[in-house]
Amino acid sequence: MFRKQKMRKEFDHRLIDLMGIIKKQWDQKSDMCRLSYEENDELQYQMRLAKAKYIFLFQEAKKRKISIKDQ
């Protein structure tokens, strides 16, 4: 039982770390889209992809009932 809890904590930490990385990517792409003079389809695609990844990870964290305060 102890090993299962330890593995769960480890994967919860990984999920939170990955959420931070993806959030930074999403913010960078959003800023680049906002600051660009011309509309760039590839950049918008990358921004939407990063947003979708973040939302997916956020929903997974919500399912697992992970609280960042506890970390």
N, C-alpha and C positions, 0 to 999 in steps of 0.2 A: 504494500500500500504506500509506503514511504517513497519508493522509487517512482511510482505513478505521479505523486504530488510534485516531486522534484522535477520530473520531465515536463509536467504541465507548467510549472513556474518558468522553466527555461524557455519553453516555446511561447509563453505569454510575453516574456522579455523580448524575444526575437520579433514577435508581432508588433510590439510597441516601437521597437527600433526601426523596423521596416516602415511603419506608418510615418515616422518622422522623416525618413529619407524620401518617401513618395510625396509627402506634403511639401517638402522643400522643392522637389522637382516641379510639382504642380504650381507652386507660387512663382518659380522662375519662369516657367512657360507662360503663365498668365501675365507677368510683368512684361515679358518680351512681346507678347501679342498687343498689350496695351500701348507700349512705347513704339511699336513699329509704324512706319508711315504707310506702307502698303500691306494689303491683306495677304497673308501667307498661308496657303492651305495646309502645307506640311506642319507648320508650327501649330496651327489650330488643332490638327489631328493629334499631335503629340500632347497638347494641353488637355484635350478631352480624354485621351487615353490615361494620362496621369490622374485626372479627376476620377475616372471610373475605377482605377486601381485603388485610390484612396478610399472611395466610398465602399468598395468591396471589403477592404481591410477593416474599415470602421464598423461595418455590419458584423463582421466576424468577431471583432473585439466585443461588440455589444452582445452577441450570442454567448460568448464565453464569460460574460459579466466581468470583464477586466476593467479595473479602475487604475488610472495612471497615478493617483494619489498613493495607492498601495505600493507602487514600485519604488 
